[in-house]
Amino acid sequence: MTITLPSAKTKPSLDLSGKTILVYGPPKIGKSTFASKFPDALFLECEPGLNQLEVFKVPTYSWTDFLAACKLVAAGDHRFKTIVIDTVDNAFKYCSDAICAKHGIEYEGDLEHGKGWAFVKNEWHRVLTRLASLSTGLVLISHAVDKQIKTRTEEYTKTQPSLPDRARNVVLGLVDMILYCDTAVGKDDKGNLITRRIIRTKPHPAYEAGDRTGRLPEALGLDFDEFQKAFARGVGAPAAPSDINGKATQ
């Protein structure tokens, strides 16, 4: 391939199918259901839990199987526009297990001078970067965990994806959006209290979230159609009432 210097600036993409997105939250809140609504989604199933969804899936319960599935995806001879890793936590565990088995160790820290950690991180980074560079969209699903954060002046609890730090840092560096699936108490049309499932998209001391595109509101319902419309509309346009006070997502 011949490398040339650009003659024009790139323009921000308004196509969700090209984004890399991390979706995380507590169990049974609807993360997989949400991800299944992305265009022509293919699930790399790294843990059981998709039996109640009608989806295309490839069971990937080892790093060897995961790499084989990634190779087929990268070849491009398929109909899929979005790749979903469910869950990315287990995918990383398979990566770590494979590297440890390759070097005859039980734990990454068993190799001297931090070599085990480096081998795992390099393999993890190599494969995820390759997936994120494809023309397909990439959705990574993770669980949520509360972590105690200590600074010189305070200590507080922050909800984060449950990936180990060495895996999480690679993921956070790749993604365009970090979507935290949460619940919020609101009122319906009759004034009754209801609990809604929502997506939080902006950084906050209490949880990890972010939107590199800058197009999403701070919070919206955990519903793909609502999410897609909000992204297409952008935060500069008036928000639909359902984005803030809508009924609970079923």
N, C-alpha and C positions, 0 to 999 in steps of 0.2 A: 504494500500500500504506500502510495506517495503522499507525504505530508505537505500541505500548503498552508500559508497563513490566511486567516479570514479576511474578507473584504467588507463584511457587514456584521452588525451585532445580532445576536440571537434574540428571539422574542419569547416571552414567557408562554409556556404551553397551557392551554385551557382544556386539555384532554386528560381526564382522569386515568385513562388506560395506560398512560406512560408514567404514572407516579409510583413511588415506593412508599408504602404506608404501614406504620405500626399501629395495630389495634390491640389494646389490652384492657383488662378489667376483671372483676370477680367472676367466679364460675356461674354458668347458667344465665347470664345477663343477656346473651344474644350476639356474642362476638362472631361466631361461625355463621349464624343466620345472616348477619349484616354482610359479612365477607362474601357469602354465596350469591349476593345480588350484583356483585361487580360483573362487568361484561365477560361472558364466556369464561367463567372461572374454572380452573383446575386445581383441586386440593392435593397437596402432598401431605398425606395423613400420617403424622408422626405420633399421634396418640389416638386411642379410640374415642368416639363421641360424635360421629357424623351419621349414625344409623337413622336418625330421625329427620335427616335432610336429604333431599333429592339432588345430588351433586355428582359431578365427575370427580373421581378421586383415584389416586395411586397410593396404595399402602407403602409407606417408607419407614420401616421399623429398624433400620440399621443405616450406617453412613454409606455403605456400599449401595444399598437400594436407593438412598437419597441421591447419590452422585449419578446413578444410572438414570433416574428420572430427570435430573437436571440436564443430562446429556441429550435426552430425547427432546426436552423443551427447547434447548439451545439450537438443535438441528432445524427447528422451524417448520417441520412438515406436520402441522396440526392446526386445529381450528381455534385454539385457546388464546384469549387476549389478556387474561389475568391469572397469575400463579399465586396460590394461597398456601402458605406454610403454617400448618396447624398441628402442633404448636411449635414456635421457633425455639422455645425452651428445650423441648425434647430433641429437636434437630441438633442443637448445640451439644447436648449430652451424647448423642450418637457420634458427633465429630470428636469429642474428647475421648470417648471410649475407643474409637478406632485408632487414634494417634497413640494412646497408651498401649493398646495391643500391639501396634506396629513396633514399638520400642521396648516391649516386654516389661512394662511397668504397670502398677495398679493405679497410680495417681500422678497427675501432671507434675506435682512438686517433687517427684522421686528422682528426676534428672537434675544433675548439678547445674549451678549457675542460671537457673530459671529457664533452661532449654525446653523443658516440657511445656511450660506455659507459652513460650514463644512458638513452638511447633503447632500447638492447638490454635492459637490466635491467628497465625499466618494462614493455616488451612481454612479456618472459619472466614477470615477476611477475603481470601481468594475466591471461595465459592459464592459468598453473598454478593461480592462486588460484580462477579460475572452475571449472576441472576439479575441484579439491579440494572446492569447495562443493556439488557435485552430490550427489544421493542415492546414486550408485554409489560403489563402492570405487575407489581409485586406487593402482596399484602402479607404481613407477618403478624400472626396472632400470638399473644402472650398472656399469661396470668398476671395478677396484680399482687404486690406484697407491700406491707408497711415497713418502712425502714427508719431507724432513728438517726437523725442528722445532728451532728455536734459541730458548733463553731466556737470561736473564742468567747462569744457573748451570749449564746443561747443554744438550746437543744429542742428539737421539734421532730414530729413524725411526718414523713412524706411518703405518699403512695407512688410506687414505681413499678415498671415491668419486672417480673420475677426472674429475669435472666441474671446470671452472675455478672459482676461488673465488667470483666474482661470481654464477655460476649455482648453485653448491653452497650458498651462504648462503641463497638464496631457498628452495631445496628443503628444507634442514634446518629452516627456520623453519615449514614447512607440515606436515611428516610427523609421524605419531603413533609410528612405529617406524622405526629404522634397523637393518636386519638385515645383519650381515656374514657372508657365506658363506665358511667356512674349512675346513681339514682338521685332524684331531687323531688322534694315534696312541693306540690302546687295545689291549685283548686280547679275544679271543672266548671262548666257553665252554670251550675246550680250552687256553687260555693262550697261544694264538698271537697275535703282534702283527698288528694290522690298522689300516688307515687309514680313518677315518670322515669323511664329509662332515657338517659341523655348521653351525648358525646361532649366532652370538654376538650377544647382545642388550643387554649392559650396557656403559656407558662404561669405557674402558681406555686407559692411556697408549700402548699399542701399536697400537690400531685405533679407528676411529670406529664406535660402536654406541649404541643407546639404545632405551628402551621407555617412552613417556610414560604408557601405561596401567598400568604396574607389575605386570602379570599374568604375564609370561613369566619362566621361569628364566634363569639366566645363559647356559646353553648347552643346545641340544637338537639332535636329528638334523635334517638337511636333508630333511625329508619333510613334506608339507603336512598329512597326517592327524595326525601327531605335533604339529605346530605348532598346529593347530586345537584339539586336545584340551588341550594345555598352556594355551592362551589361555582356553578355557572353564573349566578347572579352577582357574586362578589359582595364584600361588606359595604361597598359604597352605595348599594341600592337598598331601598326600603325592605326590611325583613317582613316575611309573612307572619301573621299572628301565631301560627303553629310553631314557629321557630323558638318562641319564648314561652307561650302559655298554652301550647297545644295539649291534646289529650295523651294519655299514656300510650306508648307504642306496644302493640300486642306481639 
